[in-house]
Amino acid sequence: MSNNAAIVELSQTANKFRSSIVLQAENKYIDVKSILGLFTTLVGNHSYELHVHGPDAEEAKKELAAVFSKHNLNVKVVD
């Protein structure tokens, strides 16, 4: 199954925010604003950790968690 829709939506959502938004998959760290980074990472059924830091972090966490959930991606938002 392809995650193209999820990747595009995650990247578009992340790019609305000024915060740094990083996805940790095992020992890799990916900038969620980078579509290319997501393409190489959102494969398989990993669990991911989302790290958000910046002026609009709370809002970003909420919106991104909703997108991950909508696409059935297992993500833990780290505070």
C-alpha atoms as a printed R data frame, in Angstrom:
   type eleno elety resid chain resno      x      y      z
1  ATOM     1    CA   MET     A     1  0.000  0.000  0.000
2  ATOM     2    CA   SER     A     2  1.284  3.447 -0.868
3  ATOM     3    CA   ASN     A     3  1.398  6.253  1.651
4  ATOM     4    CA   ASN     A     4  1.509  9.000 -0.982
5  ATOM     5    CA   ALA     A     5 -1.622 10.724  0.290
6  ATOM     6    CA   ALA     A     6 -0.342 10.605  3.857
7  ATOM     7    CA   ILE     A     7  3.068 11.934  2.844
8  ATOM     8    CA   VAL     A     8  1.663 14.884  0.907
9  ATOM     9    CA   GLU     A     9 -0.804 15.757  3.650
10 ATOM    10    CA   LEU     A    10  1.816 15.491  6.419
11 ATOM    11    CA   SER     A    11  4.258 17.677  4.529
12 ATOM    12    CA   GLN     A    12  1.624 20.294  3.665
13 ATOM    13    CA   THR     A    13  0.414 20.369  7.260
14 ATOM    14    CA   ALA     A    14  3.948 20.637  8.673
15 ATOM    15    CA   ASN     A    15  4.782 23.483  6.318
16 ATOM    16    CA   LYS     A    16  1.992 25.628  7.777
17 ATOM    17    CA   PHE     A    17  3.970 25.890 11.011
18 ATOM    18    CA   ARG     A    18  7.158 27.698 11.977
19 ATOM    19    CA   SER     A    19  8.154 25.031 14.488
20 ATOM    20    CA   SER     A    20 10.813 22.422 13.837
21 ATOM    21    CA   ILE     A    21  8.954 19.163 13.157
22 ATOM    22    CA   VAL     A    22 11.009 15.988 13.151
23 ATOM    23    CA   LEU     A    23  9.905 12.384 12.824
24 ATOM    24    CA   GLN     A    24 12.028  9.726 14.461
25 ATOM    25    CA   ALA     A    25 11.842  6.266 12.914
26 ATOM    26    CA   GLU     A    26 14.143  3.864 14.708
27 ATOM    27    CA   ASN     A    27 17.487  5.683 14.529
28 ATOM    28    CA   LYS     A    28 16.628  8.044 11.680
29 ATOM    29    CA   TYR     A    29 15.437 11.620 12.038
30 ATOM    30    CA   ILE     A    30 13.402 13.114  9.206
31 ATOM    31    CA   ASP     A    31 12.229 16.662  8.650
32 ATOM    32    CA   VAL     A    32  8.466 16.274  8.200
33 ATOM    33    CA   LYS     A    33  8.472 19.343  5.955
34 ATOM    34    CA   SER     A    34 10.531 17.344  3.444
35 ATOM    35    CA   ILE     A    35  8.415 15.213  1.125
36 ATOM    36    CA   LEU     A    36 11.518 13.324  0.011
37 ATOM    37    CA   GLY     A    37 12.495 12.477  3.581
38 ATOM    38    CA   LEU     A    38  9.013 11.145  4.255
39 ATOM    39    CA   PHE     A    39  9.001  9.028  1.084
40 ATOM    40    CA   THR     A    40 12.112  7.177  2.229
41 ATOM    41    CA   THR     A    41 10.827  6.722  5.772
42 ATOM    42    CA   LEU     A    42  7.091  6.044  5.797
43 ATOM    43    CA   VAL     A    43  7.421  2.457  4.632
44 ATOM    44    CA   GLY     A    44  6.454 -0.623  6.535
45 ATOM    45    CA   ASN     A    45  4.641 -0.621  9.802
46 ATOM    46    CA   HIS     A    46  7.082  1.183 12.043
47 ATOM    47    CA   SER     A    47  6.139  3.135 15.073
48 ATOM    48    CA   TYR     A    48  7.282  6.721 14.894
49 ATOM    49    CA   GLU     A    49  7.982  9.491 17.349
50 ATOM    50    CA   LEU     A    50  7.128 13.063 16.483
51 ATOM    51    CA   HIS     A    51  9.268 15.839 17.976
52 ATOM    52    CA   VAL     A    52  7.942 19.384 17.613
53 ATOM    53    CA   HIS     A    53  9.727 22.459 18.956
54 ATOM    54    CA   GLY     A    54  8.940 26.091 18.303
55 ATOM    55    CA   PRO     A    55  6.493 28.955 18.703
56 ATOM    56    CA   ASP     A    56  3.439 27.096 17.381
57 ATOM    57    CA   ALA     A    57  4.376 23.606 18.584
58 ATOM    58    CA   GLU     A    58  1.137 22.840 20.441
59 ATOM    59    CA   GLU     A    59 -1.027 23.601 17.429
60 ATOM    60    CA   ALA     A    60  1.334 21.688 15.118
61 ATOM    61    CA   LYS     A    61  1.278 18.608 17.359
62 ATOM    62    CA   LYS     A    62 -2.512 18.556 17.359
63 ATOM    63    CA   GLU     A    63 -2.902 18.894 13.608
64 ATOM    64    CA   LEU     A    64 -0.151 16.427 12.726
65 ATOM    65    CA   ALA     A    65 -1.376 13.830 15.222
66 ATOM    66    CA   ALA     A    66 -4.773 14.042 13.505
67 ATOM    67    CA   VAL     A    67 -3.196 13.460 10.074
68 ATOM    68    CA   PHE     A    68 -1.160 10.472 11.308
69 ATOM    69    CA   SER     A    69 -4.251  9.006 12.913
70 ATOM    70    CA   LYS     A    70 -6.378  9.562  9.803
71 ATOM    71    CA   HIS     A    71 -3.878  7.529  7.753
72 ATOM    72    CA   ASN     A    72 -3.529  4.835 10.436
73 ATOM    73    CA   LEU     A    73  0.114  5.621 11.077
74 ATOM    74    CA   ASN     A    74  1.376  4.710 14.506
75 ATOM    75    CA   VAL     A    75  2.959  7.824 15.964
76 ATOM    76    CA   LYS     A    76  3.747  8.962 19.474
77 ATOM    77    CA   VAL     A    77  3.901 12.706 19.949
78 ATOM    78    CA   VAL     A    78  6.801 13.470 22.294
79 ATOM    79    CA   ASP     A    79  6.417 16.422 24.645
